Amino acid sequence: MENYIVRSLETHLFFGRIMKEHSLFLLASFPEKETNYRKQADWYRMQFERALDVTVRLSDGMVRREILRSGEAVTEYTEKAERQTQKLTGIPIDSRITRAEERLRPGGADKRDSCPENRRLLMQVRNLNRRVLVLLEGLISLKERILADVESCRLYTSNYPLLIEHILREARWYRQRLGEIEQGCAEEENQNMEAFWNQIMMEHAEFIRGLLDPTECELINTANDFAREYGILLETAVRQDSRVREELTGKNRETTEKYRDFKAAGTNGITGCSVRSVILPLLADHVLREANHYLRLLEEKEKRKQSCK
């Protein structure tokens, strides 16, 4: 049986930060008059920040080395992007959490939930999971209401409807993963994983190209190429049988490696003020971390296949 503590903490290290930032992006996008939506988004931002703080404190010496090395929890740009985004928006960001994450020590490979020293930690993680599931239900509902109001022209936000759909999809995915952990499901191969993340990567390219300044022609064209390439990968997977779909994993990894490098260069340019755009620095780092997360999942899937041969 997979380690409940390790799986939970690794899931929160990635997705908890993602949800915190989703709430910040929503808050930053609302006009001043939308006081109710602003208060709700800010509340969820603070709640997920607290949950992430707890996660980081519980994770030291528990999570796998691969997670800490992947760049999915924090990158070399995260703290700088947080400082810049706080200065630009006036929204407070606790970068002490980021610095604590950078100091996390790996472990967890030989730990089991039944160990006496882990029983207290087990209860803390179980309480964290239950708290986050409640928060996710509320945040998902909030995103659904925001999307409905935007699409019915009752609400203005500087976020694209696609971006709101995108962050709603990710919150539901987080809820599903966490629910599986709570139900004691084994960490089996998720047949929808690659399709889900290919769509996420495609949508990143679609809204990034629209947030770049029109003069950034080369970057816009590159983003458009990636959107097209991930769209083709999605269509190919639907049309082919399971054997051919398995062969697409290598292609997905190759494409995502290139896309990760493009995002890293873009994050460096945005945090260095050398790219013209309306992209918040933290959004640039946010999508880079998601590419790193997907890349780690693909690499692990390929390793499992190799070990079975």
PLY file of the C-alpha trace (Angstrom):
ply
format ascii 1.0
element vertex 309
property float x
property float y
property float z
element edge 308
property int vertex1
property int vertex2
end_header
0.00 0.00 0.00
1.30 3.42 -0.92
2.35 5.69 1.88
-0.64 7.84 2.77
1.47 10.54 4.42
3.96 10.91 1.58
1.34 10.88 -1.17
-0.76 13.46 0.64
2.11 15.84 1.34
3.50 15.60 -2.18
0.06 16.34 -3.60
-0.38 19.39 -1.37
3.13 20.75 -2.02
2.26 21.09 -5.69
-1.49 21.67 -5.82
-1.83 23.64 -2.59
0.45 26.35 -3.94
-1.40 26.23 -7.27
-4.76 26.85 -5.53
-3.31 29.67 -3.43
-2.12 31.36 -6.61
-5.40 30.75 -8.43
-7.11 32.71 -5.67
-4.55 35.49 -6.02
-5.03 35.65 -9.80
-8.79 35.89 -9.32
-8.41 38.63 -6.71
-6.05 40.64 -8.91
-8.44 40.44 -11.86
-11.57 41.93 -10.25
-12.55 45.61 -10.49
-12.69 47.54 -7.23
-16.51 47.48 -7.27
-16.66 43.68 -7.00
-16.20 43.74 -3.24
-17.92 40.42 -2.57
-15.91 38.44 -5.09
-12.72 40.17 -3.97
-13.36 39.22 -0.34
-14.08 35.61 -1.24
-11.00 35.25 -3.44
-8.83 36.83 -0.76
-10.24 34.50 1.90
-9.38 31.42 -0.16
-5.94 32.87 -0.89
-5.26 33.15 2.84
-6.73 29.72 3.65
-4.66 27.91 1.03
-1.58 29.85 2.09
-2.10 28.58 5.65
-2.64 25.04 4.38
0.56 25.26 2.35
2.43 26.53 5.40
1.25 23.48 7.37
2.16 21.19 4.46
5.71 22.52 4.27
6.24 22.13 8.02
5.04 18.52 7.85
7.00 17.67 4.70
10.57 18.05 5.93
12.26 14.66 5.70
9.12 13.03 4.32
8.71 13.68 0.59
10.68 12.06 -2.20
13.86 13.61 -3.55
12.37 13.56 -7.06
9.60 15.93 -5.98
12.02 18.46 -4.53
14.31 18.28 -7.56
11.57 18.47 -10.20
10.84 22.19 -9.87
7.13 21.55 -9.39
6.99 22.87 -5.82
9.26 25.90 -6.29
11.67 27.06 -8.99
14.66 29.37 -9.00
12.23 32.15 -10.00
9.43 31.62 -7.47
10.53 33.89 -4.64
11.48 36.73 -7.01
8.18 36.35 -8.86
6.31 36.52 -5.55
8.08 39.71 -4.49
7.40 41.34 -7.85
3.75 40.26 -7.91
3.18 41.56 -4.40
4.70 44.90 -5.37
2.66 45.13 -8.58
-0.71 44.11 -7.10
-0.48 45.07 -3.43
-1.63 41.55 -2.52
0.45 40.12 0.34
2.41 36.92 -0.31
4.21 35.04 2.45
7.55 34.23 0.83
8.78 32.66 4.06
6.89 29.56 2.96
8.81 29.51 -0.31
12.14 29.84 1.47
11.14 27.01 3.82
10.30 24.83 0.82
13.71 25.50 -0.67
15.25 24.07 2.52
13.14 20.89 2.63
15.07 17.66 3.09
14.00 14.55 1.18
12.93 11.28 2.75
9.85 9.10 2.93
11.05 6.25 0.73
11.40 3.83 3.66
8.69 5.25 5.91
5.36 3.55 6.62
2.19 4.84 8.19
2.30 2.10 10.83
5.55 3.33 12.38
4.87 4.61 15.91
6.72 7.87 15.29
4.45 8.58 12.33
1.12 8.15 14.10
0.91 11.76 15.22
1.98 12.91 11.77
-0.64 10.63 10.23
-3.39 12.37 12.18
-2.05 15.80 11.25
-2.00 14.88 7.56
-5.47 13.35 7.74
-6.81 16.56 9.29
-5.02 18.59 6.62
-6.54 16.49 3.84
-10.04 16.89 5.23
-9.58 20.63 5.66
-8.30 21.02 2.10
-11.18 18.99 0.67
-13.63 21.38 2.34
-11.69 24.36 0.97
-11.66 22.83 -2.50
-15.42 22.40 -2.52
-15.81 26.08 -1.73
-13.19 27.28 -4.20
-14.64 25.14 -6.99
-18.08 26.59 -6.29
-16.64 30.12 -6.36
-14.91 29.52 -9.68
-18.11 28.08 -11.14
-20.07 31.17 -10.10
-17.41 33.50 -11.48
-17.38 31.67 -14.81
-21.18 31.74 -15.04
-21.28 35.47 -14.30
-18.53 36.22 -16.83
-20.21 34.18 -19.57
-23.57 35.84 -18.91
-21.94 39.31 -19.02
-22.78 40.05 -15.38
-19.14 40.30 -14.33
-15.99 41.88 -15.75
-12.61 40.35 -14.97
-9.26 40.73 -16.68
-9.00 36.93 -16.79
-10.05 35.15 -19.96
-13.04 32.80 -19.60
-10.64 30.07 -20.79
-8.31 30.81 -17.89
-11.21 30.55 -15.42
-12.27 27.22 -16.98
-8.65 26.14 -16.80
-8.20 26.84 -13.08
-11.57 25.23 -12.38
-10.44 22.08 -14.17
-7.25 21.96 -12.11
-9.15 22.36 -8.83
-11.42 19.45 -9.74
-8.38 17.34 -10.62
-6.81 18.13 -7.23
-10.04 17.17 -5.49
-10.15 13.89 -7.39
-6.53 13.01 -6.56
-6.99 13.86 -2.89
-10.25 11.93 -2.73
-8.50 8.83 -4.07
-5.84 9.13 -1.37
-8.48 9.48 1.34
-10.38 6.45 0.04
-7.22 4.35 0.23
-6.98 3.78 -3.50
-3.63 2.47 -4.68
-1.58 4.87 -6.77
-2.28 3.17 -10.07
-1.65 4.38 -13.58
-4.20 7.05 -14.40
-5.22 6.54 -18.01
-6.46 10.12 -18.27
-3.31 11.73 -16.86
-1.64 12.53 -20.17
-4.84 13.76 -21.81
-5.53 16.01 -18.83
-2.08 17.57 -18.75
-1.84 17.86 -22.53
-5.01 19.93 -22.42
-3.59 22.02 -19.57
-0.38 22.63 -21.54
-2.36 23.51 -24.67
-4.47 26.02 -22.74
-1.37 27.59 -21.23
-0.12 28.28 -24.73
-3.51 29.62 -25.83
-3.91 32.19 -23.09
-0.20 33.06 -22.87
-0.13 34.06 -26.53
-3.02 36.43 -25.82
-1.30 37.97 -22.80
1.90 38.75 -24.68
2.25 42.20 -26.21
1.39 42.14 -29.95
4.98 43.20 -30.70
6.34 39.96 -29.20
5.77 38.19 -32.52
8.34 35.43 -32.07
7.06 34.43 -28.63
3.45 34.57 -29.82
4.27 32.32 -32.78
6.12 29.87 -30.55
3.21 29.73 -28.09
0.84 29.18 -30.99
3.02 26.32 -32.27
2.90 24.63 -28.87
-0.89 25.05 -28.68
-1.19 23.40 -32.08
1.22 20.60 -31.17
-0.58 19.70 -27.95
-3.88 19.82 -29.82
-2.53 17.28 -32.30
-1.30 15.06 -29.45
-4.77 15.14 -27.89
-6.47 14.25 -31.16
-3.97 11.48 -31.90
-4.51 9.86 -28.51
-8.28 9.79 -29.04
-8.00 8.17 -32.47
-5.43 5.48 -31.66
-5.66 2.20 -29.76
-4.15 1.74 -26.31
-0.85 0.34 -27.64
-0.23 3.38 -29.84
-1.33 5.72 -27.05
1.37 4.23 -24.84
3.94 5.07 -27.50
2.77 8.69 -27.37
4.19 9.05 -23.85
7.66 9.57 -25.31
6.36 12.20 -27.70
4.52 13.94 -24.87
7.73 14.00 -22.83
9.80 15.39 -25.71
7.23 18.11 -26.40
6.92 18.99 -22.73
10.69 19.23 -22.30
10.81 21.81 -25.08
7.76 23.59 -23.69
9.29 23.64 -20.21
12.41 25.29 -21.63
10.26 27.87 -23.43
8.37 28.62 -20.22
11.60 28.89 -18.23
12.99 31.38 -20.73
9.71 33.29 -20.61
9.69 33.37 -16.82
13.26 34.61 -16.83
12.29 37.32 -19.32
9.17 38.40 -17.44
10.87 38.52 -14.04
13.78 40.31 -15.71
11.44 42.82 -17.40
12.71 41.97 -20.87
9.42 40.56 -22.22
6.52 42.87 -23.03
3.28 41.40 -21.70
0.45 41.72 -19.19
1.52 38.46 -17.53
2.05 38.65 -13.78
5.51 37.32 -12.85
3.92 34.75 -10.55
1.68 33.48 -13.37
4.77 32.87 -15.50
6.39 30.87 -12.69
3.07 29.12 -12.01
2.79 27.64 -15.51
6.48 26.67 -15.44
5.91 24.64 -12.27
2.97 22.87 -13.90
5.15 21.88 -16.86
7.77 20.58 -14.42
5.09 18.56 -12.62
3.81 16.99 -15.85
7.34 16.23 -17.01
8.09 14.41 -13.75
4.90 12.34 -14.14
5.87 11.38 -17.69
9.41 10.44 -16.69
8.10 8.26 -13.86
5.67 6.56 -16.23
8.46 5.75 -18.67
10.63 4.35 -15.86
7.80 2.07 -14.75
7.44 0.76 -18.29
11.16 0.08 -18.53
11.17 -1.82 -15.23
8.39 -4.11 -16.51
10.35 -5.20 -19.58
0 1
1 2
2 3
3 4
4 5
5 6
6 7
7 8
8 9
9 10
10 11
11 12
12 13
13 14
14 15
15 16
16 17
17 18
18 19
19 20
20 21
21 22
22 23
23 24
24 25
25 26
26 27
27 28
28 29
29 30
30 31
31 32
32 33
33 34
34 35
35 36
36 37
37 38
38 39
39 40
40 41
41 42
42 43
43 44
44 45
45 46
46 47
47 48
48 49
49 50
50 51
51 52
52 53
53 54
54 55
55 56
56 57
57 58
58 59
59 60
60 61
61 62
62 63
63 64
64 65
65 66
66 67
67 68
68 69
69 70
70 71
71 72
72 73
73 74
74 75
75 76
76 77
77 78
78 79
79 80
80 81
81 82
82 83
83 84
84 85
85 86
86 87
87 88
88 89
89 90
90 91
91 92
92 93
93 94
94 95
95 96
96 97
97 98
98 99
99 100
100 101
101 102
102 103
103 104
104 105
105 106
106 107
107 108
108 109
109 110
110 111
111 112
112 113
113 114
114 115
115 116
116 117
117 118
118 119
119 120
120 121
121 122
122 123
123 124
124 125
125 126
126 127
127 128
128 129
129 130
130 131
131 132
132 133
133 134
134 135
135 136
136 137
137 138
138 139
139 140
140 141
141 142
142 143
143 144
144 145
145 146
146 147
147 148
148 149
149 150
150 151
151 152
152 153
153 154
154 155
155 156
156 157
157 158
158 159
159 160
160 161
161 162
162 163
163 164
164 165
165 166
166 167
167 168
168 169
169 170
170 171
171 172
172 173
173 174
174 175
175 176
176 177
177 178
178 179
179 180
180 181
181 182
182 183
183 184
184 185
185 186
186 187
187 188
188 189
189 190
190 191
191 192
192 193
193 194
194 195
195 196
196 197
197 198
198 199
199 200
200 201
201 202
202 203
203 204
204 205
205 206
206 207
207 208
208 209
209 210
210 211
211 212
212 213
213 214
214 215
215 216
216 217
217 218
218 219
219 220
220 221
221 222
222 223
223 224
224 225
225 226
226 227
227 228
228 229
229 230
230 231
231 232
232 233
233 234
234 235
235 236
236 237
237 238
238 239
239 240
240 241
241 242
242 243
243 244
244 245
245 246
246 247
247 248
248 249
249 250
250 251
251 252
252 253
253 254
254 255
255 256
256 257
257 258
258 259
259 260
260 261
261 262
262 263
263 264
264 265
265 266
266 267
267 268
268 269
269 270
270 271
271 272
272 273
273 274
274 275
275 276
276 277
277 278
278 279
279 280
280 281
281 282
282 283
283 284
284 285
285 286
286 287
287 288
288 289
289 290
290 291
291 292
292 293
293 294
294 295
295 296
296 297
297 298
298 299
299 300
300 301
301 302
302 303
303 304
304 305
305 306
306 307
307 308
